[in-house]
């Protein structure tokens, strides 16, 4: 595994954990939700941009993509 792939994997794991916290889900639930509603596909396609954002901004963007693909969770600014 290349260094870049390792960074992407670590970022993805961290983002899933933060997504789970934001929406009060278990990590497995968050992973399944993101996979089902194309959040992980979006993350893979736009990693180069998303990893430059804060987790909060990245979670907002990914939650919008999931919602547009049939997910029911909506991001709420606090």
Secondary structure, 3 states (H helix, E strand, C coil): CCHHHHHHHHHHHHHHHHHHHHCCCCHHHHHHHHHHCCHHHHHHHCHHHHCCCCHHHHHHHHHHHHHHCCCCCCCCCC
